[in-house]
């Protein structure tokens, strides 16, 4: 069982185990976590900027022709594939699969447990 603890810090949250300033998981069709410490977004799916070419990704063989893509904000996600390179990505995947538990403490701290 893995655990990530989101501690309120101003209008954002500090992820205790990673010492990163992040958003809470954003629960849209593709679950994402904004990582303000590194200036990037985490998700469980490979993605490209909206200015990129889905056709090019498929033509070059990075994505298969049958893969399904979804545009959310300024990013196009390949929702057919899973690509987790760290705990924040893994938490996004667990939330999408509804295979997590979340507890909240009186001070607003959220504790996520997932596989």
C-alpha positions as CSV (number, residue, x, y, z in Angstrom):
1,X,0.0,0.0,0.0
2,X,1.3,3.4,-1.0
3,X,0.5,6.7,0.8
4,X,0.6,10.3,-0.2
5,X,-0.2,13.0,2.3
6,X,-1.5,16.4,0.9
7,X,-0.9,19.1,3.6
8,X,-2.6,22.5,3.1
9,X,0.0,25.2,2.3
10,X,-1.6,28.5,1.3
11,X,-4.0,27.8,-1.6
12,X,-2.0,24.7,-2.7
13,X,-0.9,21.5,-0.9
14,X,2.6,20.2,0.0
15,X,2.9,16.5,-0.7
16,X,4.7,15.4,2.4
17,X,6.4,12.2,1.0
18,X,7.8,14.0,-2.1
19,X,8.2,17.6,-0.7
20,X,6.5,19.0,-3.7
21,X,3.9,21.9,-3.9
22,X,0.9,20.5,-5.8
23,X,-2.8,20.8,-6.5
24,X,-5.2,18.2,-5.2
25,X,-6.0,15.7,-7.8
26,X,-8.2,17.4,-10.5
27,X,-11.1,15.0,-11.1
28,X,-12.0,15.6,-14.7
29,X,-12.3,12.8,-17.3
30,X,-8.5,12.5,-17.1
31,X,-7.3,12.9,-13.5
32,X,-4.3,15.2,-13.2
33,X,-2.2,16.8,-10.5
34,X,-0.5,20.1,-11.0
35,X,3.1,20.1,-9.7
36,X,3.9,23.7,-9.0
37,X,7.4,22.8,-7.7
38,X,8.4,21.6,-11.1
39,X,5.9,23.4,-13.3
40,X,4.4,20.3,-14.8
41,X,1.3,18.2,-14.8
42,X,1.0,14.5,-13.8
43,X,-1.4,12.0,-15.2
44,X,-1.5,8.2,-15.8
45,X,-1.5,8.7,-19.6
46,X,1.1,9.7,-22.2
47,X,0.3,13.1,-23.6
48,X,1.3,15.9,-26.0
49,X,0.7,19.6,-26.1
50,X,-2.5,20.6,-28.0
51,X,-0.2,22.0,-30.7
52,X,1.2,18.6,-31.3
53,X,0.1,16.1,-33.9
54,X,-1.8,13.0,-32.9
55,X,-1.5,11.8,-36.5
56,X,2.2,12.2,-36.2
57,X,2.4,10.3,-33.0
58,X,0.5,7.4,-34.6
59,X,2.5,7.6,-37.9
60,X,5.8,7.4,-36.1
61,X,4.6,4.4,-34.1
62,X,4.6,6.0,-30.6
63,X,0.8,5.6,-30.4
64,X,-1.1,2.9,-32.3
65,X,-3.8,3.7,-34.9
66,X,-6.5,2.3,-32.6
67,X,-5.5,4.5,-29.6
68,X,-8.2,6.9,-28.3
69,X,-7.2,10.4,-27.5
70,X,-8.9,13.1,-25.4
71,X,-8.2,16.8,-25.3
72,X,-8.4,18.4,-21.9
73,X,-7.3,22.0,-21.6
74,X,-4.0,22.5,-23.4
75,X,-3.1,18.8,-23.5
76,X,-4.1,15.8,-25.6
77,X,-4.0,12.6,-23.6
78,X,-3.8,9.0,-25.1
79,X,-6.3,7.5,-22.8
80,X,-5.8,4.0,-24.2
81,X,-2.3,3.7,-22.8
82,X,-1.1,3.9,-19.2
83,X,2.3,5.5,-18.4
84,X,3.2,6.0,-14.8
85,X,6.6,7.3,-13.9
86,X,6.1,8.3,-10.3
87,X,3.8,8.3,-7.3
88,X,1.7,11.2,-8.5
89,X,1.0,9.5,-11.8
90,X,0.2,6.3,-9.9
91,X,-2.3,8.2,-7.7
92,X,-4.0,9.7,-10.7
93,X,-4.4,6.1,-12.2
94,X,-5.7,4.8,-8.8
95,X,-8.3,7.6,-8.7
96,X,-9.4,6.9,-12.3
97,X,-9.7,3.2,-11.4
98,X,-11.5,4.0,-8.1
99,X,-8.9,1.9,-6.3
100,X,-7.9,4.2,-3.5
101,X,-9.0,5.4,-0.1
102,X,-8.9,9.0,1.1
103,X,-9.1,10.3,4.6
104,X,-9.3,13.9,5.7
105,X,-7.9,15.3,9.0
106,X,-9.4,18.2,10.9
107,X,-6.7,20.6,9.6
108,X,-7.6,19.9,6.0
109,X,-4.8,17.4,5.4
110,X,-5.8,14.7,2.9
111,X,-4.2,11.2,3.0
112,X,-4.5,9.0,-0.1
113,X,-3.9,5.2,0.2
114,X,-3.5,3.3,-3.0
115,X,-1.8,0.2,-4.6
